[in-house]
């Protein structure tokens, strides 16, 4: 089954503790430099000599580059949400540099589900996304809050000013 044929998941299909793993993505020095040149032009992302002399100790991807790769891996995975990956915010932490040659993948876990009280056609999902390299070292953690539609809107929920 191709990822286009993968069934879409609604809020009602999700469970706390549910896990998913993406495919892999190999990062090259050329990609690191190209991304940095456009979006984060700092010497430790652009030049090997300057990078070796930096606190990072070698050429490394911008954290935002790692975040963009993470997003691509999630979107391309078989864990397809009904309305797509609609973010409402989150927290990102970079634990170590992404280096040329690293092969990244993402391991995701649903950590919180909250049906909307004011909009019964949707819910809020919090997912912990761990981006790891080929040595299974954690390079980034993204806790994302996502808006996910319900399969069948629930009725009878008490009115609320939030959600």
C-alpha positions as CSV (number, residue, x, y, z in Angstrom):
1,X,0.0,0.0,0.0
2,X,1.4,3.4,-0.9
3,X,1.3,6.3,1.5
4,X,-1.4,7.8,-0.8
5,X,-3.6,4.7,0.0
6,X,-2.9,4.9,3.7
7,X,-6.1,5.4,5.7
8,X,-6.5,8.8,7.3
9,X,-6.7,8.9,11.1
10,X,-9.3,10.9,13.0
11,X,-9.2,12.0,16.6
12,X,-11.4,9.0,17.5
13,X,-8.9,6.6,16.0
14,X,-6.0,7.8,18.2
15,X,-5.0,6.4,21.6
16,X,-2.5,7.7,24.2
17,X,0.6,5.6,23.9
18,X,0.0,5.0,20.1
19,X,3.4,5.0,18.3
20,X,4.6,5.4,14.8
21,X,8.0,5.4,13.0
22,X,8.8,7.2,9.8
23,X,11.1,6.3,7.0
24,X,14.7,7.6,6.8
25,X,16.4,10.6,5.4
26,X,20.2,11.0,4.7
27,X,21.6,14.4,5.3
28,X,24.4,15.7,3.1
29,X,27.0,18.5,3.6
30,X,25.6,20.1,0.4
31,X,22.1,20.2,1.8
32,X,23.3,21.6,5.2
33,X,25.1,24.4,3.4
34,X,22.3,25.2,1.0
35,X,19.7,25.4,3.8
36,X,22.0,27.5,5.9
37,X,22.9,29.8,3.1
38,X,19.2,30.7,2.6
39,X,17.8,30.5,6.2
40,X,20.5,30.3,8.9
41,X,23.8,31.7,7.4
42,X,26.1,31.1,10.4
43,X,29.7,29.9,9.8
44,X,29.3,26.5,11.6
45,X,26.5,25.7,9.1
46,X,28.4,27.0,6.0
47,X,32.1,26.2,6.3
48,X,33.9,23.1,7.6
49,X,37.0,25.0,8.9
50,X,34.9,27.6,10.8
51,X,32.6,24.8,12.1
52,X,35.6,22.8,13.5
53,X,36.7,25.9,15.4
54,X,33.1,26.5,16.8
55,X,31.4,25.1,19.9
56,X,29.7,22.5,17.6
57,X,33.1,21.1,16.6
58,X,32.2,20.4,13.0
59,X,29.8,21.1,10.2
60,X,26.2,20.7,11.5
61,X,22.8,21.4,10.2
62,X,20.8,24.3,11.5
63,X,18.3,23.2,14.1
64,X,15.6,24.6,11.8
65,X,16.9,22.3,9.0
66,X,16.6,19.3,11.3
67,X,13.0,20.5,12.2
68,X,12.2,20.8,8.4
69,X,13.5,17.3,7.8
70,X,11.4,16.0,10.7
71,X,8.3,17.6,9.2
72,X,9.0,16.0,5.8
73,X,9.5,12.6,7.4
74,X,6.2,12.9,9.4
75,X,4.2,14.1,6.3
76,X,5.6,11.3,4.2
77,X,4.9,8.6,6.9
78,X,2.0,6.2,7.0
79,X,0.7,8.0,10.2
80,X,-1.8,10.2,8.2
81,X,-4.1,12.5,10.1
82,X,-7.5,13.2,8.5
83,X,-6.9,16.9,7.9
84,X,-3.1,16.8,7.6
85,X,-0.6,17.9,10.1
86,X,-2.2,21.1,11.4
87,X,-0.1,22.5,14.1
88,X,-1.3,24.7,17.0
89,X,2.1,25.2,18.6
90,X,4.7,23.2,20.3
91,X,8.1,23.0,21.9
92,X,11.3,22.0,20.1
93,X,14.6,21.0,21.7
94,X,17.9,20.2,19.9
95,X,20.0,17.7,21.9
96,X,22.9,17.3,19.6
97,X,24.0,18.4,16.1
98,X,22.8,16.8,12.9
99,X,25.9,16.0,10.9
100,X,26.6,15.3,7.2
101,X,26.0,11.6,6.6
102,X,23.5,11.3,9.4
103,X,20.4,9.2,8.5
104,X,17.4,10.5,10.4
105,X,14.1,9.0,11.3
106,X,11.3,10.1,13.6
107,X,9.6,8.0,16.3
108,X,6.3,9.5,17.4
109,X,4.0,8.8,20.3
110,X,0.6,10.2,21.1
111,X,0.9,11.6,24.7
112,X,-2.4,13.5,25.2
113,X,-5.9,13.7,23.7
114,X,-8.4,16.4,24.5
115,X,-11.7,16.6,22.8
116,X,-12.7,20.2,22.0
117,X,-15.6,21.4,24.3
118,X,-16.6,24.3,22.1
119,X,-16.1,22.6,18.7
120,X,-17.3,18.9,18.9
121,X,-16.1,18.3,15.4
122,X,-12.4,18.3,16.5
123,X,-9.9,17.5,19.2
124,X,-6.4,18.5,20.2
125,X,-3.7,15.9,20.1
126,X,-0.2,16.3,21.7
127,X,2.5,14.1,20.0
128,X,6.1,13.6,21.1
129,X,8.3,13.3,18.0
130,X,11.9,12.1,18.6
131,X,14.2,12.6,15.7
132,X,17.1,10.1,15.9
133,X,20.1,9.4,13.8
134,X,21.4,6.0,12.5
135,X,23.1,5.4,15.8
136,X,19.7,5.8,17.5
137,X,21.0,9.0,19.2
138,X,18.4,11.6,19.9
139,X,19.1,14.8,18.0
140,X,15.7,16.6,18.4
141,X,12.5,16.4,20.4
142,X,9.4,18.1,19.2
143,X,6.3,18.1,21.3
144,X,3.6,19.2,18.9
145,X,0.0,20.3,19.5
146,X,-2.2,19.3,16.6
147,X,-5.8,19.9,15.5
148,X,-7.4,16.7,14.4
149,X,-11.0,16.3,13.2
150,X,-13.4,13.8,14.8
151,X,-14.9,11.1,12.7
152,X,-18.3,11.7,14.1
153,X,-18.9,15.0,16.0
154,X,-19.9,14.3,19.6
155,X,-23.0,16.0,20.9
156,X,-24.1,16.7,24.5
157,X,-20.7,18.1,25.6
158,X,-21.1,20.9,28.1
159,X,-20.5,24.4,26.6
160,X,-17.1,25.9,27.4
161,X,-15.3,29.1,26.6
162,X,-12.1,27.1,25.7
163,X,-11.1,24.5,23.2
